[in-house]
Amino acid sequence: MTPTKKLEATAYHEAGHAVAAFFLRRGFTRVSIIPGEDFLGQLVTTPPPRSLHPDCETDARTELWLRREITIFLAGPVAEKIHTGRGNWKIEGSSDVHNAVGLASYIIGDDEIGAYIHWLTLHTTNLLNHPHRWPIVQALAAELLESRVIGARRARALMREAWRKAAEAWRDAAIAARDKEEAAKGAYSKGGSPSGVAG
């Protein structure tokens, strides 16, 4: 992969984390594609609640919190895979998946972790690869490539605007498809055919 393609993949990776955090209402302070010692980019989240102790208590609230964190971890490699068409989400190939497995171990037995991570990977793919949401990932990735680092307030504003535009485009496409279908039905009922050629 060329350096340009690698940077682009990193932008989609970090945008995936941020979009998942946005939709799952997880606080964060910034998203960045500025590399560090052991990372290419990062989503900096706010600290977890002080009352959360998954190492000694795994009630329903803790399990929901952990599932949200796991989903956000998985969203980076999932977004990168959707964009590049290449899988980088296997356990041995992604630190994000390694972190997700670590969190899952608090609530799932060792013999179930693989299936649990696979299920949440599918869930995360459906979360991001949706007509209303993937354009948000694309918009945030494009902005990251321009700015390299985006604060939470600006990121959320950008994501809300991209969401609005995606929803409008989806609605307009649905209306156009409906109008086309109704026009075809009208032509057919008048003795024509949907293509306008006599039968």
C-alpha angles and dihedrals in degrees: 000000000000119000090252093051091045091053090048091051089050091051091053090045094054092040088055091055091048096047091050090049090049094052094041092048096240116157120238136168103208146345120219144176093198104121124233134192095289105011139059095211140342149210107218108211128195117257118277119254113284089231091062114102109160091168091066106017129038106176123155093274092052092047092052091049092050092047090053091050092048091050091052091049091050094046092074098058090036092056091046090051093049090050100043100029087230124115116234097155103091114122094249093047107049133055088202091059089045089055091046090053090050091055093044090056088071092064107020132058119246092251091056102043096089093053092043093052090045091052093048090047089057090045091050091047090055090047093055104028094064124119090243096045111035092066087057090056089048093050094048092046090052091051091048090054088054100040104023091210130042127188120230097253093052092042092053092048091050092048093049091051093047089048091052092050093046092050091049092049090049091049093048091049091049091050092048091050091049092048091049091050092049091048090051091050090049092051091048094050090054091059098270130103131248089260093051093247118123113253 
